Amino acid sequence: MLEALAHRDVPVGQVTQPLALLAAADATSPVRPLLAHGLLVAVGTDLVELPREVGLLMRGPRPLGDLSPEPPQPAGDMREGAVVDRSGGGQAGALLRVMTGMLEAIAADAPRQLKSGGLGVRELRRLARGLDLTEPVAALLLEIAYDAELLAPTDELEPQWAPTPVFDKWLTLEPAEAWRQLVMTWLSMPRLPSLVGMRDDGGHAVNALSLEVIRTSAGRLRRRILDGAGALPAGLAVTPEGLAGILAWRAPRLSGVWQQQIVADVLAEAEALGLTGQGALTSYGRALLTGGDPTAVAEHLPPPVDHVLVQADLTVVAPGPLVPELAREIALVADVESSGGATVFRVTEGSVRRALDSGRTAAELQSLFADRSRTPVPQALRYLIDDTARRHGSVRVGTASSYLRCDDESAIAAMAVDKDLLRLRLRRIAPTVLLARAPVREVLERLRSRGYAPVPESTEGAVVLAEPELRRAPVPRKAAYPTYEPVLAEADIASLVQRVRAGEGAARRVREVGRVPGITTATTLGMLQSAVQAGEPVTIRYVNADGESSMRTVEPASVGSGYLHGFDHHRGEMRTFALHRIISVVPGPSYDD
């Protein structure tokens, strides 16, 4: 039992029944004599904790485990450099295409911002499904777009997510520079997209673009992981387990941070961004991490193409990233069916109607496919465009609240008795005219869902066809978060020296006391309560939510409900500390004045 607890990260174990009943009913239980001799301490009705001295003793001459003077050999496969760069370049090109498509989709149908901030789960799924992405990748792109100021909530009473004017400028950049901006944002942003979809302490799902994904150490964590990958031989596709072992060897005190899942998440995100290819770091990725020129990525980005391949089944294949003007036209007249190295679009009656609603004519659509397709335009596509255009605009919607008019009296009669149109509260005032109590936009949407092809018209009776208005949100003010600095400034060095001296002072007082204070949760709580009563400061070692520990000098004000409230000398303000994150307590300040 002692061996098992001694090798746990948290040396706490649970017994099968309450300790009070166990002591009375089972005199032969090993838990009872261990408690009697102080080798275990009860910290709850059915929980026991191993004191620190006992754990050190049980681990013998290697209390911190086996420490090797040589780093562990990384596990992985070797890849050819050209293959790695080509694969990464394909991912980088896909990143630019999908980021553009995602923000344009948000501009066309702006999702609402949750009252608690962030984007709803349903909206995230809808975006991912529409772009043929997994939800983790969609969340990654959203977080990058937000931190790069490409996406922000509007300043309306009920805010919606929309692209900012920065997005319009980003679209004009060269592909290599646009990619570099996205990757540099990812490297330094204080957000962990991998937290999206996980459960918080209250059991609620973490939403994309919410405050719950902020971790101020996220940028430093990514850089250390990628720097570790960059120190490996070029072309080595290291496994997350192997890289986590190397990082833990380099920084044993931070081994809790290098959890295999975190390393796996960062490597998966780097692969999605094109920093790595087939699991190995690309040459231009290494240049970016070391401060070199990453524009070599331009050599590996798929060249834009100015043509498509129209198939007989009404699919349109883009053999590479399309030039911007062609990409806009194809996205208007066709829907994305699958994406990858080659994007497949599908032309439907609804997509053709969308293009006609935006002001395109049947002749323009026929010319688009005839001029841009390297394959013959199938007869089925020509008929689909002509048939949809022939019926397009036969029904017109205006404002009364709104009205419908159509030269076909039978169509008006059918709409007037259609049960699915009852919510529009239609009323026939003439053989070819219906009045509606619903607004124009709702009437248009409802009629289109029933298979009609209406178009809006102005008060003068002219058809109103225009491209949808692009929504733009104001550029938000970015909070100042600490960033990764590869070179320590003088102030950082002074702070490190102060912390080292604080640790030495704490260790000296431990030796003077003659025992390790804060051995168990119970003794930690007792020492804090004594400090509150005496009004004396204490030095605590505190572990934050990211697993990083620090020494704090605190003047306790109160202890209760699982929290310590006191004045933190390091921050210069009142702070609240969770008791379960305090791993040691030492009387007195952390350093001598």
Summary of the structure (lengths in Angstrom):
residues: 593
radius of gyration: 32.1
end to end distance: 44.8
largest distance: 101.1
contacts: 1801
relative contact order: 0.08
helix: 45%
strand: 18%
